[in-house]
Amino acid sequence: MKEYTLITGTAGFIGYHLARKLLKRGDAVIGYDSVNDYYDVNLKYARLSEMGIPRDEINDNRATQSSKFPDYLFYRANLTDQNTLNKVFETNNITKVVNLAAQAGVRYSLENPHAYLDSNLTGFLNILEVCRHNEVKHLVYASSSSVYGLNKSMPFSIHHGVDHPISLYAASKKSNEMMAHSYSYLFNLPVTGLRFFTVYGPWGRPDMALFLFTDAILKGKPVLAFNNGNMARDFTYVDDIVEGITRVIDNAPEKDDAWDDKKADPANSSAPYRVYNIGSNHPVKLMDFIHAIEKALGKKADIQYQPMQPGDVQKSWADVEDLIRDFDYSPGTDITTGVNNFIEWYLQFYKIKQ
């Protein structure tokens, strides 16, 4: 019987790239996404169309067969819909799950907090339940670098505590990690959490810096540089991220009998549970990032310096030594190459001539 990997959030940025990679290597994949309107749904449907899922053929809560990939099925449904989620598992042999679906955005969480509870907590609980009852071999889920919150110790390490989030989004992701551990411990469910740092690249999210800056520069609008430009991010190219996720999927964690409950390292457990950072381990200054975009576009930015935004952090820097050790993870895309690839996609997708 065919074994499927379920990927939630496949109309999204990372989910789209991950589904494509797994299908191209011969895996059978089921995509699942509510296609909400947090950002332009036309971009989400364009990603689906690239995968052979035309918008006009999609029906809510029912499988759509890809015209490009014989082993790809897509469901437009919400993770809060337990009945549909259960049916997907009842009618398909799902052995691995990658949960990328979430309400994203730190600043948006200040305006619409309830959206984060529905998607990031209730939706994730439903994922844990179906994984538990269907004896899934490995659940991989998206956490976030935002869980580090007030932590100022650099680089951010999975062996550090993450008890001081500064946004509801971050709190919801920390909650996911705690929920995942409890299910792993109680039901022997192999679970791996990945703390994503700033992911960028073609088909990216319109609410992220690269998209916003590119759009502003092309339209002659101001580029807002928060904290007066004194920011740095561990920008990580999407292909590097997807390669890392793929390696993790194939290697479910086992119980660590040597885990010391008196020291209680938060990165692992006596349960089959692990947490990893997934980033570039190379923070880039915000102004250097903006200059890379200017160079790729051949156009100067009108930079307006702004104060720090609530819920934001000045710097992120991923310690990925554990991921390198356990999975031979090797992020290698430099910022110039990555930005150029995005700009090339952006100009082509939006049919912009320079």
N, C-alpha and C positions, 0 to 999 in steps of 0.2 A: 504494500500500500504506500502510495506517495507520501513522503513526509514534507510538510510545509514549515516555513519560517514566517510567523506573523510579524509584520512591521506596522506599528501604528504611527500615524503622522506622515503617510507616504505622499500626500499632496504638499507637504512641507519641504523645506530646503534640504536638510540632512536626510530625511526619509526618502526623498526622491533619488538622491545620489546613492544611498545604501541599497535600495531596491534594485536599481540598475546594475550595480556591481554584483550583487548576489545572483541575479538572473543571468548575467553574462558569464558567470563561472559555472552555471548549470544548476543552481538551486531552484526549488519551487517556492514561490513567495505569495503570500496573501497580504495585500495592502488594506489599510483601514484608516479612514480619515473623515471627520465631520465636515471638512471644507468650510470652516466658519469664516466670518468676515472681519477678523481682527486686522488683516490687511487685504489688499486687492485679490479678490477671488479669481480674477482673470489669470493672474500669474499662477495660482494654484492649479487651475484647470489646464493651463498651458503645460505645466509639468506633467500632469496626468496624460495629456494628449501625446506628449513625447514618449510615454510608456505604452501607447496603444489603447488608451482609455478615453475615447471622445466624450465630451461633456454631455451631448444629447443622447448618449446611450446609457447614462448612469441613472439608476433608480435607487431611492433611499432603501437601505437595509437589505439590499439584494446584491448578489455577486454580479460583477461585470467582467467578462472575459477579455483579456488584452488581445488586440489584433497583431501585436508585434512579438509578444512573448507567450508561447503556449502554456507555460507554467506560472502565469501571473493572473491572479484574481483580485479584483478591487471591490471593497465595500464602502459606500458612503454612509457612515453611521457614527453616532456619538458614543464615547466610552461610558457615558452615564446610562446608556440603554442596555441594561443587563440582558434582556431577552435576545436582542440581536447578537450580542457578544457570545452568549451561550450557544446560539444556533450556529454561529461560525465555527465554533469548536466541535459541535455535535456532527456537523456535515463534512468536516475536513480533519485530516490527521495532522494536527499542529504539534510539533515537538520542541520548537524554539520560539521565543518571543523577544522582540526588540521594541520596547515602549519609548517612542520618541514624541508621541502626542502630548501636548501640554499647552496651557495658556502661557505664552512667553511674554517677556518684557518687564523690566524693573519699573520703569516710569509709569507704564500702563496700570501696574498693580496699585498705584496710589489713587487712581481714578475709578477703577472697576474691581475692587477687591473680591467681590462675590464670584467673579468669573474664575478666579484662581482656585477657590474651594471646590467648585463643581468639577472642573477639568483635572486639576492637579492632585486632588485628594480623593474625591468620589470616583473619578475615572480610574485612578491608579489602584484604588481598593478593588474595583471590579476586575482589573487585570490580575491582581494577586489572587483573587478568588478563582478565576477560571484556570489560572496556572496550577493552583493547588489541586483543584478537583479533576484536572485532566493530566496530572503527572507530567507536566512540561519538564523537559530535561535541562533547560537553561533559560532564565529570564534575565535579559540585559535591559537596563533602563537609564534614561537620561537624568542625571542630576546637573548641577551647575557650579561654576566657580563662585557664584554669588553667595554660596553657603559660608564662605570664609568671613564675610561681614566685616566686623571691626578688627579682625586679625591683621596685624601689621608685620608679622614675621614673614620675610621673603626668602626664597620662593615659597608659595603656598604648598604645604605638604599634607598628604592624606593622613599622616600620623599626628597632625595638629588637631586640636579641638575646633569645633565649628558651632559654638553655642551662642553666638551673638550676631544673628542675621540682622540686616538693616533695611529689608524690604519684605513685603508679604510674599513676593515671588520666591525670594531666598528661603523664607520660612517654610513655604510649601515644598521646596526641594529637599530641605533638611528633614521634613516630615516624611517624604518618600523614602529616604534612606532608613529612617527608624521603622517605618511600616515594613519595608523590605526585609530588614533584619529579623523582625518578629516572625514573619511568615517563614523565612529561611530556618529559623530556630525551631519553630513549632511543628512545621510540616516537612522539614528536610528538603526544602525547595532551593536548588542552586540559583543564586542571584548575584549579579554583578552590577554595581552602579558606576556610571562614568560621569565625572564632573567635567562638563564641557567648558572650555574657555572660549574666547571670541572667535567664532567660526566665520569664514568669509569665502567667497568664490562665486563662480557663475551660478545663476538661478537662486541667488541669495535673497534674504528677507528685506523688504523695503523699509523696515523700521530700524535696520542696522546702519552703523556709521558709513560703511563703504557705499551703500546704496544712496543714503541721504546726501553725502558729500558730492558724489558724482552727479546726482540730479541737480543739486544747487549750483555747482560750477558750470554745468552745461547751460543752465537757465539764467546765469548771471545773478543768482541770488546769494545772500550771505551764507557762509559756512560757519556754524556755531561751534566754537571751540570752548568747551566747558572747563572750569577750574583754570581759566585764563590760558588754556592750552597745555597746562602742566599735568598731563595725563599719560599713562602708558598702558598698553594692553598686550596680552599674550595672543596676538592674532595667529590663527591656525588655519591653513588652507583646507578646504573641504575634502580633497582627495586624501590628504594625510589622516584626517579624522576618520573617514570611511574605512581606510585600510586598517586603522587601529580597531575600530568597532568589529570588523570582520574577523580579525585575529582573536578578539575576545569571545565572540559568538561561538567559535569552534572549540573553546576550552572552558568548560564549566568548572567553577570552583569546587573544591572538596572541603570537608571539615578539617580544621587545623587542630590536631590533638595537642600540639605544643603551645597553643594560645594561652597566655598567662592572664587569668581573670583578675589578678591583683594589679596588673599594670594596664590591662584593658586597652590595647592598641585599637583605635577606632577604624583602622583600615581593613581589619579582618576579624575573624571570630572563630569560636569553636563550632559554629554552624557553617554550612557551605555558602559563605557570604564574603564578598570582597567589594571594596571601593577603590577606584583609581582616578587620578587626574588624567585628562586627555587634552593636551595642548602642544605648543611648540617649544616650550622651555626657553623662549627667547622674546622677552617683552620689547615692543616697539613704541617709541615715543609718538604721541598723537600728531605732533607737527611733522615728524618724518613720514607718517602714514599719509597725511594730507599732501605733502610734497610728492610722494610717489604717485598719487592720483593726478596731481597737476601735470607731472611729467608724462604720464600715460595719455592724458587728454590733450596735452599741448596747450593748456589754458590755465591762467592763474586764478586762484581762489580769492574771493573777497572774504577774508577771515574776520569774524566778529568774536571777540573774547567775552566769555560769559562766566558767571560764578558757578561753583559746584552745585550739581543738582541733588535734591533729596534722594536717598537710597542708592546713590552711585558711589563707586570707590575710585580712589586716585590711581591705583596701579593694580594690575593682576600679573601674576607670574607663576606658571605651573611647574612644579617639581614632578617630572614624569619618570623618574628613575625606576620606580616600581613597575611601570608599564613596559619600560625598556627591558628590565630584567626578566619579567615573566612572559613577555610576548615578542621580544625583539622589535619593539615599536621604534620607528625611525622617521619622524617628521622631517622632510627635507626641502619643502618648497619655500624659497625666499620670498620676501614681501614684494619685491619688484615683479617677479614672475607671476605671483598670485594676483596682484592688482591688475597687471596687464591682461591676464586671462579673463578677469571679471569685466574689464572695460571693453574688451573685444566682444564678449557675449552681450553686454548691455547695449552697445551701439547696434549690434545686429538684431537683437530681440525687439528693441524699440524703433528700429529702422531710422537711426539717426545718421546723417551724413555729415562729415567734417570737411 
